[in-house]
Amino acid sequence: MSEIELLSTITCPKCNHSQLEEMPTTACQFFYECTHCKSILKPLRGDCCVFCSYGTVKCPPIQKGNCCCE
């Protein structure tokens, strides 16, 4: 089993600003405020969290092979 990555770079779809963030391991993150334009990001349809939608690395539960956050 490969090691779970906990860092992901989120890119805001509105202003294209990127920010390295540490992902939570005990819960999904449904909302994220862009540090540049202050837009509130929500997961895209079919994704469980903002990291799966806008991050460079999927969230820990998806990395573990679970179908969604629990």
PQR file with spaces between the fields and no chain letter, atoms N, CA, C, O and H, PARSE charges and radii, in Angstrom:
ATOM       1  N    MET     1       0.849   -1.189    0.000 -0.4000 1.5000
ATOM       2  CA   MET     1       0.000    0.000    0.000 -0.0000 2.0000
ATOM       3  C    MET     1       0.889    1.244    0.000  0.5500 1.7000
ATOM       4  O    MET     1       1.824    1.336    0.796 -0.5500 1.4000
ATOM       5  N    SER     2       0.606    2.197   -0.883 -0.4000 1.5000
ATOM       6  CA   SER     2       1.414    3.405   -0.957 -0.0000 2.0000
ATOM       7  C    SER     2       1.024    4.383    0.146  0.5500 1.7000
ATOM       8  O    SER     2      -0.079    4.334    0.690 -0.5500 1.4000
ATOM       9  H    SER     2      -0.154    2.122   -1.529  0.4000 1.0000
ATOM      10  N    GLU     3       1.951    5.257    0.453 -0.4000 1.5000
ATOM      11  CA   GLU     3       1.735    6.242    1.501 -0.0000 2.0000
ATOM      12  C    GLU     3       0.733    7.298    1.055  0.5500 1.7000
ATOM      13  O    GLU     3       0.707    7.689   -0.112 -0.5500 1.4000
ATOM      14  H    GLU     3       2.847    5.296    0.011  0.4000 1.0000
ATOM      15  N    ILE     4      -0.087    7.753    1.990 -0.4000 1.5000
ATOM      16  CA   ILE     4      -1.104    8.763    1.706 -0.0000 2.0000
ATOM      17  C    ILE     4      -0.446   10.145    1.699  0.5500 1.7000
ATOM      18  O    ILE     4       0.264   10.504    2.638 -0.5500 1.4000
ATOM      19  H    ILE     4      -0.065    7.435    2.938  0.4000 1.0000
ATOM      20  N    GLU     5      -0.685   10.909    0.644 -0.4000 1.5000
ATOM      21  CA   GLU     5      -0.194   12.284    0.568 -0.0000 2.0000
ATOM      22  C    GLU     5      -1.182   13.197    1.275  0.5500 1.7000
ATOM      23  O    GLU     5      -2.392   13.079    1.082 -0.5500 1.4000
ATOM      24  H    GLU     5      -1.262   10.617   -0.119  0.4000 1.0000
ATOM      25  N    LEU     6      -0.672   14.099    2.085 -0.4000 1.5000
ATOM      26  CA   LEU     6      -1.536   15.002    2.840 -0.0000 2.0000
ATOM      27  C    LEU     6      -1.496   16.445    2.336  0.5500 1.7000
ATOM      28  O    LEU     6      -2.274   17.279    2.799 -0.5500 1.4000
ATOM      29  H    LEU     6       0.311   14.195    2.241  0.4000 1.0000
ATOM      30  N    LEU     7      -0.605   16.748    1.400 -0.4000 1.5000
ATOM      31  CA   LEU     7      -0.517   18.098    0.859 -0.0000 2.0000
ATOM      32  C    LEU     7      -1.061   18.126   -0.565  0.5500 1.7000
ATOM      33  O    LEU     7      -0.784   17.237   -1.370 -0.5500 1.4000
ATOM      34  H    LEU     7       0.027   16.070    1.024  0.4000 1.0000
ATOM      35  N    SER     8      -1.832   19.151   -0.853 -0.4000 1.5000
ATOM      36  CA   SER     8      -2.418   19.325   -2.180 -0.0000 2.0000
ATOM      37  C    SER     8      -2.445   20.819   -2.490  0.5500 1.7000
ATOM      38  O    SER     8      -2.692   21.636   -1.604 -0.5500 1.4000
ATOM      39  H    SER     8      -2.057   19.873   -0.198  0.4000 1.0000
ATOM      40  N    THR     9      -2.197   21.168   -3.727 -0.4000 1.5000
ATOM      41  CA   THR     9      -2.263   22.562   -4.143 -0.0000 2.0000
ATOM      42  C    THR     9      -3.626   22.811   -4.777  0.5500 1.7000
ATOM      43  O    THR     9      -3.960   22.237   -5.813 -0.5500 1.4000
ATOM      44  H    THR     9      -1.996   20.504   -4.447  0.4000 1.0000
ATOM      45  N    ILE    10      -4.400   23.674   -4.138 -0.4000 1.5000
ATOM      46  CA   ILE    10      -5.725   24.036   -4.657 -0.0000 2.0000
ATOM      47  C    ILE    10      -5.576   25.246   -5.570  0.5500 1.7000
ATOM      48  O    ILE    10      -4.914   26.222   -5.218 -0.5500 1.4000
ATOM      49  H    ILE    10      -4.128   24.141   -3.297  0.4000 1.0000
ATOM      50  N    THR    11      -6.199   25.175   -6.751 -0.4000 1.5000
ATOM      51  CA   THR    11      -6.203   26.298   -7.685 -0.0000 2.0000
ATOM      52  C    THR    11      -7.628   26.806   -7.831  0.5500 1.7000
ATOM      53  O    THR    11      -8.536   26.059   -8.198 -0.5500 1.4000
ATOM      54  H    THR    11      -6.737   24.383   -7.037  0.4000 1.0000
ATOM      55  N    CYS    12      -7.807   28.068   -7.542 -0.4000 1.5000
ATOM      56  CA   CYS    12      -9.121   28.698   -7.641 -0.0000 2.0000
ATOM      57  C    CYS    12      -9.525   28.831   -9.107  0.5500 1.7000
ATOM      58  O    CYS    12      -8.762   29.376   -9.904 -0.5500 1.4000
ATOM      59  H    CYS    12      -7.070   28.674   -7.243  0.4000 1.0000
ATOM      60  N    PRO    13     -10.704   28.344   -9.476 -0.5600 1.5000
ATOM      61  CA   PRO    13     -11.149   28.457  -10.866  0.2800 2.0000
ATOM      62  C    PRO    13     -11.552   29.885  -11.255  0.5500 1.7000
ATOM      63  O    PRO    13     -11.695   30.186  -12.440 -0.5500 1.4000
ATOM      64  N    LYS    14     -11.732   30.749  -10.280 -0.4000 1.5000
ATOM      65  CA   LYS    14     -12.167   32.117  -10.583 -0.0000 2.0000
ATOM      66  C    LYS    14     -10.991   33.056  -10.843  0.5500 1.7000
ATOM      67  O    LYS    14     -11.048   33.874  -11.761 -0.5500 1.4000
ATOM      68  H    LYS    14     -11.616   30.505   -9.318  0.4000 1.0000
ATOM      69  N    CYS    15      -9.913   32.947  -10.036 -0.4000 1.5000
ATOM      70  CA   CYS    15      -8.787   33.871  -10.191 -0.0000 2.0000
ATOM      71  C    CYS    15      -7.478   33.160  -10.546  0.5500 1.7000
ATOM      72  O    CYS    15      -6.467   33.812  -10.805 -0.5500 1.4000
ATOM      73  H    CYS    15      -9.867   32.282   -9.291  0.4000 1.0000
ATOM      74  N    ASN    16      -7.498   31.826  -10.559 -0.4000 1.5000
ATOM      75  CA   ASN    16      -6.341   31.002  -10.921 -0.0000 2.0000
ATOM      76  C    ASN    16      -5.214   31.038   -9.882  0.5500 1.7000
ATOM      77  O    ASN    16      -4.096   30.614  -10.173 -0.5500 1.4000
ATOM      78  H    ASN    16      -8.319   31.296  -10.348  0.4000 1.0000
ATOM      79  N    HIS    17      -5.493   31.534   -8.689 -0.4000 1.5000
ATOM      80  CA   HIS    17      -4.499   31.549   -7.612 -0.0000 2.0000
ATOM      81  C    HIS    17      -4.349   30.132   -7.057  0.5500 1.7000
ATOM      82  O    HIS    17      -5.334   29.416   -6.880 -0.5500 1.4000
ATOM      83  H    HIS    17      -6.402   31.879   -8.452  0.4000 1.0000
ATOM      84  N    SER    18      -3.112   29.741   -6.788 -0.4000 1.5000
ATOM      85  CA   SER    18      -2.836   28.411   -6.233 -0.0000 2.0000
ATOM      86  C    SER    18      -2.280   28.543   -4.826  0.5500 1.7000
ATOM      87  O    SER    18      -1.519   29.462   -4.526 -0.5500 1.4000
ATOM      88  H    SER    18      -2.312   30.323   -6.931  0.4000 1.0000
ATOM      89  N    GLN    19      -2.678   27.600   -3.959 -0.4000 1.5000
ATOM      90  CA   GLN    19      -2.254   27.619   -2.561 -0.0000 2.0000
ATOM      91  C    GLN    19      -2.031   26.189   -2.094  0.5500 1.7000
ATOM      92  O    GLN    19      -2.904   25.337   -2.259 -0.5500 1.4000
ATOM      93  H    GLN    19      -3.297   26.853   -4.203  0.4000 1.0000
ATOM      94  N    LEU    20      -0.862   25.920   -1.511 -0.4000 1.5000
ATOM      95  CA   LEU    20      -0.579   24.606   -0.940 -0.0000 2.0000
ATOM      96  C    LEU    20      -1.295   24.488    0.392  0.5500 1.7000
ATOM      97  O    LEU    20      -1.159   25.360    1.249 -0.5500 1.4000
ATOM      98  H    LEU    20      -0.153   26.612   -1.377  0.4000 1.0000
ATOM      99  N    GLU    21      -2.060   23.413    0.575 -0.4000 1.5000
ATOM     100  CA   GLU    21      -2.831   23.206    1.799 -0.0000 2.0000
ATOM     101  C    GLU    21      -2.643   21.779    2.302  0.5500 1.7000
ATOM     102  O    GLU    21      -2.393   20.862    1.521 -0.5500 1.4000
ATOM     103  H    GLU    21      -2.171   22.704   -0.121  0.4000 1.0000
ATOM     104  N    GLU    22      -2.766   21.607    3.601 -0.4000 1.5000
ATOM     105  CA   GLU    22      -2.754   20.271    4.197 -0.0000 2.0000
ATOM     106  C    GLU    22      -4.189   19.773    4.285  0.5500 1.7000
ATOM     107  O    GLU    22      -5.074   20.477    4.771 -0.5500 1.4000
ATOM     108  H    GLU    22      -2.970   22.353    4.235  0.4000 1.0000
ATOM     109  N    MET    23      -4.411   18.552    3.809 -0.4000 1.5000
ATOM     110  CA   MET    23      -5.768   17.998    3.793 -0.0000 2.0000
ATOM     111  C    MET    23      -6.107   17.373    5.145  0.5500 1.7000
ATOM     112  O    MET    23      -5.245   16.768    5.782 -0.5500 1.4000
ATOM     113  H    MET    23      -3.692   17.979    3.414  0.4000 1.0000
ATOM     114  N    PRO    24      -7.345   17.515    5.582 -0.5600 1.5000
ATOM     115  CA   PRO    24      -7.765   16.838    6.811  0.2800 2.0000
ATOM     116  C    PRO    24      -7.848   15.335    6.570  0.5500 1.7000
ATOM     117  O    PRO    24      -8.158   14.894    5.464 -0.5500 1.4000
ATOM     118  N    THR    25      -7.571   14.562    7.598 -0.4000 1.5000
ATOM     119  CA   THR    25      -7.629   13.102    7.469 -0.0000 2.0000
ATOM     120  C    THR    25      -8.879   12.514    8.103  0.5500 1.7000
ATOM     121  O    THR    25      -9.180   11.337    7.899 -0.5500 1.4000
ATOM     122  H    THR    25      -7.319   14.921    8.497  0.4000 1.0000
ATOM     123  N    THR    26      -9.612   13.317    8.870 -0.4000 1.5000
ATOM     124  CA   THR    26     -10.766   12.792    9.595 -0.0000 2.0000
ATOM     125  C    THR    26     -12.105   13.269    9.044  0.5500 1.7000
ATOM     126  O    THR    26     -13.155   12.834    9.517 -0.5500 1.4000
ATOM     127  H    THR    26      -9.368   14.272    9.035  0.4000 1.0000
ATOM     128  N    ALA    27     -12.085   14.161    8.048 -0.4000 1.5000
ATOM     129  CA   ALA    27     -13.334   14.685    7.492 -0.0000 2.0000
ATOM     130  C    ALA    27     -13.081   15.266    6.113  0.5500 1.7000
ATOM     131  O    ALA    27     -11.954   15.625    5.774 -0.5500 1.4000
ATOM     132  H    ALA    27     -11.232   14.515    7.663  0.4000 1.0000
ATOM     133  N    CYS    28     -14.143   15.356    5.321 -0.4000 1.5000
ATOM     134  CA   CYS    28     -14.059   16.011    4.017 -0.0000 2.0000
ATOM     135  C    CYS    28     -14.107   17.521    4.214  0.5500 1.7000
ATOM     136  O    CYS    28     -14.693   18.014    5.178 -0.5500 1.4000
ATOM     137  H    CYS    28     -15.059   15.064    5.597  0.4000 1.0000
ATOM     138  N    GLN    29     -13.494   18.238    3.304 -0.4000 1.5000
ATOM     139  CA   GLN    29     -13.582   19.689    3.333 -0.0000 2.0000
ATOM     140  C    GLN    29     -14.497   20.103    2.192  0.5500 1.7000
ATOM     141  O    GLN    29     -14.120   20.051    1.022 -0.5500 1.4000
ATOM     142  H    GLN    29     -13.018   17.837    2.521  0.4000 1.0000
ATOM     143  N    PHE    30     -15.700   20.512    2.553 -0.4000 1.5000
ATOM     144  CA   PHE    30     -16.723   20.846    1.559 -0.0000 2.0000
ATOM     145  C    PHE    30     -16.597   22.273    1.046  0.5500 1.7000
ATOM     146  O    PHE    30     -17.035   22.564   -0.067 -0.5500 1.4000
ATOM     147  H    PHE    30     -16.007   20.554    3.504  0.4000 1.0000
ATOM     148  N    PHE    31     -16.006   23.169    1.833 -0.4000 1.5000
ATOM     149  CA   PHE    31     -15.863   24.562    1.439 -0.0000 2.0000
ATOM     150  C    PHE    31     -14.415   24.989    1.597  0.5500 1.7000
ATOM     151  O    PHE    31     -13.700   24.513    2.479 -0.5500 1.4000
ATOM     152  H    PHE    31     -15.649   22.932    2.737  0.4000 1.0000
ATOM     153  N    TYR    32     -13.998   25.893    0.725 -0.4000 1.5000
ATOM     154  CA   TYR    32     -12.643   26.442    0.803 -0.0000 2.0000
ATOM     155  C    TYR    32     -12.702   27.887    0.338  0.5500 1.7000
ATOM     156  O    TYR    32     -13.239   28.176   -0.731 -0.5500 1.4000
ATOM     157  H    TYR    32     -14.578   26.279    0.008  0.4000 1.0000
ATOM     158  N    GLU    33     -12.153   28.793    1.135 -0.4000 1.5000
ATOM     159  CA   GLU    33     -12.113   30.200    0.754 -0.0000 2.0000
ATOM     160  C    GLU    33     -10.765   30.500    0.101  0.5500 1.7000
ATOM     161  O    GLU    33      -9.715   30.313    0.716 -0.5500 1.4000
ATOM     162  H    GLU    33     -11.717   28.558    2.003  0.4000 1.0000
ATOM     163  N    CYS    34     -10.801   30.961   -1.133 -0.4000 1.5000
ATOM     164  CA   CYS    34      -9.581   31.327   -1.852 -0.0000 2.0000
ATOM     165  C    CYS    34      -8.871   32.425   -1.066  0.5500 1.7000
ATOM     166  O    CYS    34      -9.483   33.419   -0.675 -0.5500 1.4000
ATOM     167  H    CYS    34     -11.654   31.113   -1.633  0.4000 1.0000
ATOM     168  N    THR    35      -7.577   32.234   -0.841 -0.4000 1.5000
ATOM     169  CA   THR    35      -6.813   33.211   -0.071 -0.0000 2.0000
ATOM     170  C    THR    35      -6.563   34.498   -0.858  0.5500 1.7000
ATOM     171  O    THR    35      -6.150   35.503   -0.278 -0.5500 1.4000
ATOM     172  H    THR    35      -7.080   31.427   -1.159  0.4000 1.0000
ATOM     173  N    HIS    36      -6.804   34.481   -2.152 -0.4000 1.5000
ATOM     174  CA   HIS    36      -6.556   35.665   -2.985 -0.0000 2.0000
ATOM     175  C    HIS    36      -7.834   36.460   -3.261  0.5500 1.7000
ATOM     176  O    HIS    36      -7.907   37.644   -2.931 -0.5500 1.4000
ATOM     177  H    HIS    36      -7.140   33.665   -2.623  0.4000 1.0000
ATOM     178  N    CYS    37      -8.840   35.820   -3.862 -0.4000 1.5000
ATOM     179  CA   CYS    37     -10.060   36.558   -4.245 -0.0000 2.0000
ATOM     180  C    CYS    37     -11.221   36.362   -3.267  0.5500 1.7000
ATOM     181  O    CYS    37     -12.273   36.986   -3.411 -0.5500 1.4000
ATOM     182  H    CYS    37      -8.781   34.859   -4.130  0.4000 1.0000
ATOM     183  N    LYS    38     -11.025   35.498   -2.277 -0.4000 1.5000
ATOM     184  CA   LYS    38     -12.025   35.235   -1.223 -0.0000 2.0000
ATOM     185  C    LYS    38     -13.274   34.509   -1.715  0.5500 1.7000
ATOM     186  O    LYS    38     -14.269   34.449   -0.993 -0.5500 1.4000
ATOM     187  H    LYS    38     -10.171   34.991   -2.160  0.4000 1.0000
ATOM     188  N    SER    39     -13.246   33.958   -2.928 -0.4000 1.5000
ATOM     189  CA   SER    39     -14.371   33.155   -3.419 -0.0000 2.0000
ATOM     190  C    SER    39     -14.477   31.886   -2.580  0.5500 1.7000
ATOM     191  O    SER    39     -13.469   31.335   -2.137 -0.5500 1.4000
ATOM     192  H    SER    39     -12.438   34.007   -3.515  0.4000 1.0000
ATOM     193  N    ILE    40     -15.697   31.436   -2.372 -0.4000 1.5000
ATOM     194  CA   ILE    40     -15.936   30.189   -1.641 -0.0000 2.0000
ATOM     195  C    ILE    40     -16.085   29.072   -2.670  0.5500 1.7000
ATOM     196  O    ILE    40     -17.002   29.086   -3.491 -0.5500 1.4000
ATOM     197  H    ILE    40     -16.516   31.883   -2.732  0.4000 1.0000
ATOM     198  N    LEU    41     -15.173   28.108   -2.613 -0.4000 1.5000
ATOM     199  CA   LEU    41     -15.223   26.971   -3.525 -0.0000 2.0000
ATOM     200  C    LEU    41     -15.995   25.836   -2.883  0.5500 1.7000
ATOM     201  O    LEU    41     -15.893   25.598   -1.679 -0.5500 1.4000
ATOM     202  H    LEU    41     -14.428   28.097   -1.945  0.4000 1.0000
ATOM     203  N    LYS    42     -16.763   25.141   -3.698 -0.4000 1.5000
ATOM     204  CA   LYS    42     -17.512   23.958   -3.285 -0.0000 2.0000
ATOM     205  C    LYS    42     -17.132   22.826   -4.226  0.5500 1.7000
ATOM     206  O    LYS    42     -16.717   23.089   -5.354 -0.5500 1.4000
ATOM     207  H    LYS    42     -16.846   25.334   -4.676  0.4000 1.0000
ATOM     208  N    PRO    43     -17.260   21.575   -3.797 -0.5600 1.5000
ATOM     209  CA   PRO    43     -16.918   20.455   -4.683  0.2800 2.0000
ATOM     210  C    PRO    43     -17.777   20.466   -5.950  0.5500 1.7000
ATOM     211  O    PRO    43     -18.949   20.841   -5.919 -0.5500 1.4000
ATOM     212  N    LEU    44     -17.177   20.053   -7.048 -0.4000 1.5000
ATOM     213  CA   LEU    44     -17.924   19.875   -8.283 -0.0000 2.0000
ATOM     214  C    LEU    44     -18.822   18.652   -8.154  0.5500 1.7000
ATOM     215  O    LEU    44     -18.552   17.768   -7.341 -0.5500 1.4000
ATOM     216  H    LEU    44     -16.224   19.749   -7.073  0.4000 1.0000
ATOM     217  N    ARG    45     -19.868   18.595   -8.933 -0.4000 1.5000
ATOM     218  CA   ARG    45     -20.795   17.464   -8.905 -0.0000 2.0000
ATOM     219  C    ARG    45     -20.020   16.156   -9.121  0.5500 1.7000
ATOM     220  O    ARG    45     -19.247   16.033  -10.071 -0.5500 1.4000
ATOM     221  H    ARG    45     -20.087   19.314   -9.594  0.4000 1.0000
ATOM     222  N    GLY    46     -20.235   15.204   -8.244 -0.4000 1.5000
ATOM     223  CA   GLY    46     -19.566   13.913   -8.331 -0.0000 2.0000
ATOM     224  C    GLY    46     -18.303   13.805   -7.494  0.5500 1.7000
ATOM     225  O    GLY    46     -17.772   12.709   -7.314 -0.5500 1.4000
ATOM     226  H    GLY    46     -20.863   15.304   -7.473  0.4000 1.0000
ATOM     227  N    ASP    47     -17.812   14.935   -6.980 -0.4000 1.5000
ATOM     228  CA   ASP    47     -16.633   14.919   -6.116 -0.0000 2.0000
ATOM     229  C    ASP    47     -17.071   15.055   -4.666  0.5500 1.7000
ATOM     230  O    ASP    47     -18.103   15.656   -4.368 -0.5500 1.4000
ATOM     231  H    ASP    47     -18.244   15.825   -7.127  0.4000 1.0000
ATOM     232  N    CYS    48     -16.269   14.485   -3.769 -0.4000 1.5000
ATOM     233  CA   CYS    48     -16.655   14.497   -2.357 -0.0000 2.0000
ATOM     234  C    CYS    48     -16.155   15.728   -1.607  0.5500 1.7000
ATOM     235  O    CYS    48     -16.695   16.077   -0.556 -0.5500 1.4000
ATOM     236  H    CYS    48     -15.430   13.997   -4.011  0.4000 1.0000
ATOM     237  N    CYS    49     -15.120   16.392   -2.144 -0.4000 1.5000
ATOM     238  CA   CYS    49     -14.574   17.534   -1.422 -0.0000 2.0000
ATOM     239  C    CYS    49     -13.845   18.477   -2.380  0.5500 1.7000
ATOM     240  O    CYS    49     -13.676   18.168   -3.560 -0.5500 1.4000
ATOM     241  H    CYS    49     -14.682   16.109   -2.997  0.4000 1.0000
ATOM     242  N    VAL    50     -13.415   19.630   -1.859 -0.4000 1.5000
ATOM     243  CA   VAL    50     -12.741   20.621   -2.695 -0.0000 2.0000
ATOM     244  C    VAL    50     -11.386   20.129   -3.190  0.5500 1.7000
ATOM     245  O    VAL    50     -10.936   20.549   -4.256 -0.5500 1.4000
ATOM     246  H    VAL    50     -13.552   19.881   -0.901  0.4000 1.0000
ATOM     247  N    PHE    51     -10.726   19.250   -2.443 -0.4000 1.5000
ATOM     248  CA   PHE    51      -9.436   18.730   -2.890 -0.0000 2.0000
ATOM     249  C    PHE    51      -9.599   17.830   -4.106  0.5500 1.7000
ATOM     250  O    PHE    51      -8.745   17.830   -4.994 -0.5500 1.4000
ATOM     251  H    PHE    51     -11.091   18.908   -1.577  0.4000 1.0000
ATOM     252  N    CYS    52     -10.666   17.077   -4.157 -0.4000 1.5000
ATOM     253  CA   CYS    52     -10.916   16.214   -5.316 -0.0000 2.0000
ATOM     254  C    CYS    52     -11.283   17.048   -6.545  0.5500 1.7000
ATOM     255  O    CYS    52     -11.016   16.634   -7.674 -0.5500 1.4000
ATOM     256  H    CYS    52     -11.359   17.077   -3.436  0.4000 1.0000
ATOM     257  N    SER    53     -11.884   18.205   -6.339 -0.4000 1.5000
ATOM     258  CA   SER    53     -12.293   19.061   -7.456 -0.0000 2.0000
ATOM     259  C    SER    53     -11.189   20.006   -7.926  0.5500 1.7000
ATOM     260  O    SER    53     -11.005   20.185   -9.130 -0.5500 1.4000
ATOM     261  H    SER    53     -12.101   18.541   -5.422  0.4000 1.0000
ATOM     262  N    TYR    54     -10.466   20.602   -7.009 -0.4000 1.5000
ATOM     263  CA   TYR    54      -9.547   21.685   -7.365 -0.0000 2.0000
ATOM     264  C    TYR    54      -8.096   21.441   -6.964  0.5500 1.7000
ATOM     265  O    TYR    54      -7.232   22.271   -7.246 -0.5500 1.4000
ATOM     266  H    TYR    54     -10.616   20.457   -6.031  0.4000 1.0000
ATOM     267  N    GLY    55      -7.817   20.319   -6.312 -0.4000 1.5000
ATOM     268  CA   GLY    55      -6.467   20.058   -5.832 -0.0000 2.0000
ATOM     269  C    GLY    55      -5.630   19.219   -6.774  0.5500 1.7000
ATOM     270  O    GLY    55      -6.144   18.574   -7.689 -0.5500 1.4000
ATOM     271  H    GLY    55      -8.519   19.645   -6.082  0.4000 1.0000
ATOM     272  N    THR    56      -4.334   19.241   -6.532 -0.4000 1.5000
ATOM     273  CA   THR    56      -3.397   18.438   -7.317 -0.0000 2.0000
ATOM     274  C    THR    56      -3.362   16.995   -6.829  0.5500 1.7000
ATOM     275  O    THR    56      -2.893   16.105   -7.538 -0.5500 1.4000
ATOM     276  H    THR    56      -3.917   19.765   -5.789  0.4000 1.0000
ATOM     277  N    VAL    57      -3.862   16.766   -5.609 -0.4000 1.5000
ATOM     278  CA   VAL    57      -3.904   15.432   -5.015 -0.0000 2.0000
ATOM     279  C    VAL    57      -5.303   15.201   -4.475  0.5500 1.7000
ATOM     280  O    VAL    57      -5.861   16.077   -3.815 -0.5500 1.4000
ATOM     281  H    VAL    57      -4.243   17.490   -5.033  0.4000 1.0000
ATOM     282  N    LYS    58      -5.876   14.043   -4.744 -0.4000 1.5000
ATOM     283  CA   LYS    58      -7.203   13.700   -4.218 -0.0000 2.0000
ATOM     284  C    LYS    58      -7.136   13.545   -2.700  0.5500 1.7000
ATOM     285  O    LYS    58      -6.056   13.348   -2.141 -0.5500 1.4000
ATOM     286  H    LYS    58      -5.423   13.331   -5.280  0.4000 1.0000
ATOM     287  N    CYS    59      -8.273   13.632   -2.041 -0.4000 1.5000
ATOM     288  CA   CYS    59      -8.340   13.554   -0.579 -0.0000 2.0000
ATOM     289  C    CYS    59      -7.905   12.171   -0.073  0.5500 1.7000
ATOM     290  O    CYS    59      -7.946   11.198   -0.826 -0.5500 1.4000
ATOM     291  H    CYS    59      -9.150   13.792   -2.494  0.4000 1.0000
ATOM     292  N    PRO    60      -7.488   12.079    1.201 -0.5600 1.5000
ATOM     293  CA   PRO    60      -7.012   10.806    1.753  0.2800 2.0000
ATOM     294  C    PRO    60      -7.977    9.621    1.584  0.5500 1.7000
ATOM     295  O    PRO    60      -7.512    8.538    1.231 -0.5500 1.4000
ATOM     296  N    PRO    61      -9.300    9.763    1.817 -0.5600 1.5000
ATOM     297  CA   PRO    61     -10.173    8.602    1.619  0.2800 2.0000
ATOM     298  C    PRO    61     -10.157    8.080    0.176  0.5500 1.7000
ATOM     299  O    PRO    61     -10.178    6.867   -0.038 -0.5500 1.4000
ATOM     300  N    ILE    62     -10.122    8.971   -0.804 -0.4000 1.5000
ATOM     301  CA   ILE    62     -10.061    8.551   -2.209 -0.0000 2.0000
ATOM     302  C    ILE    62      -8.720    7.886   -2.491  0.5500 1.7000
ATOM     303  O    ILE    62      -8.665    6.888   -3.210 -0.5500 1.4000
ATOM     304  H    ILE    62     -10.106    9.956   -0.630  0.4000 1.0000
ATOM     305  N    GLN    63      -7.640    8.427   -1.934 -0.4000 1.5000
ATOM     306  CA   GLN    63      -6.327    7.816   -2.113 -0.0000 2.0000
ATOM     307  C    GLN    63      -6.303    6.387   -1.547  0.5500 1.7000
ATOM     308  O    GLN    63      -5.617    5.516   -2.082 -0.5500 1.4000
ATOM     309  H    GLN    63      -7.686    9.237   -1.350  0.4000 1.0000
ATOM     310  N    LYS    64      -7.056    6.155   -0.463 -0.4000 1.5000
ATOM     311  CA   LYS    64      -7.120    4.828    0.153 -0.0000 2.0000
ATOM     312  C    LYS    64      -8.003    3.860   -0.630  0.5500 1.7000
ATOM     313  O    LYS    64      -8.032    2.665   -0.335 -0.5500 1.4000
ATOM     314  H    LYS    64      -7.613    6.862   -0.028  0.4000 1.0000
ATOM     315  N    GLY    65      -8.724    4.378   -1.631 -0.4000 1.5000
ATOM     316  CA   GLY    65      -9.581    3.523   -2.441 -0.0000 2.0000
ATOM     317  C    GLY    65     -11.023    3.509   -2.028  0.5500 1.7000
ATOM     318  O    GLY    65     -11.806    2.728   -2.569 -0.5500 1.4000
ATOM     319  H    GLY    65      -8.700    5.348   -1.870  0.4000 1.0000
ATOM     320  N    ASN    66     -11.413    4.357   -1.074 -0.4000 1.5000
ATOM     321  CA   ASN    66     -12.818    4.465   -0.691 -0.0000 2.0000
ATOM     322  C    ASN    66     -13.555    5.281   -1.741  0.5500 1.7000
ATOM     323  O    ASN    66     -12.955    6.134   -2.394 -0.5500 1.4000
ATOM     324  H    ASN    66     -10.778    4.992   -0.634  0.4000 1.0000
ATOM     325  N    CYS    67     -14.840    5.031   -1.909 -0.4000 1.5000
ATOM     326  CA   CYS    67     -15.591    5.738   -2.953 -0.0000 2.0000
ATOM     327  C    CYS    67     -15.919    7.167   -2.574  0.5500 1.7000
ATOM     328  O    CYS    67     -16.144    7.997   -3.455 -0.5500 1.4000
ATOM     329  H    CYS    67     -15.327    4.338   -1.378  0.4000 1.0000
ATOM     330  N    CYS    68     -15.953    7.476   -1.294 -0.4000 1.5000
ATOM     331  CA   CYS    68     -16.181    8.859   -0.870 -0.0000 2.0000
ATOM     332  C    CYS    68     -15.807    9.011    0.594  0.5500 1.7000
ATOM     333  O    CYS    68     -15.518    8.028    1.276 -0.5500 1.4000
ATOM     334  H    CYS    68     -15.771    6.801   -0.578  0.4000 1.0000
ATOM     335  N    CYS    69     -15.814   10.244    1.070 -0.4000 1.5000
ATOM     336  CA   CYS    69     -15.473   10.495    2.470 -0.0000 2.0000
ATOM     337  C    CYS    69     -16.589    9.973    3.370  0.5500 1.7000
ATOM     338  O    CYS    69     -17.772   10.018    3.031 -0.5500 1.4000
ATOM     339  H    CYS    69     -16.048   11.043    0.516  0.4000 1.0000
ATOM     340  N    GLU    70     -16.177    9.493    4.496 -0.4000 1.5000
ATOM     341  CA   GLU    70     -17.156    8.964    5.460 -0.0000 2.0000
ATOM     342  C    GLU    70     -17.120    9.734    6.740  0.5500 1.7000
ATOM     343  O    GLU    70     -17.874    9.431    7.665 -0.5500 1.4000
ATOM     344  H    GLU    70     -15.216    9.457    4.771  0.4000 1.0000
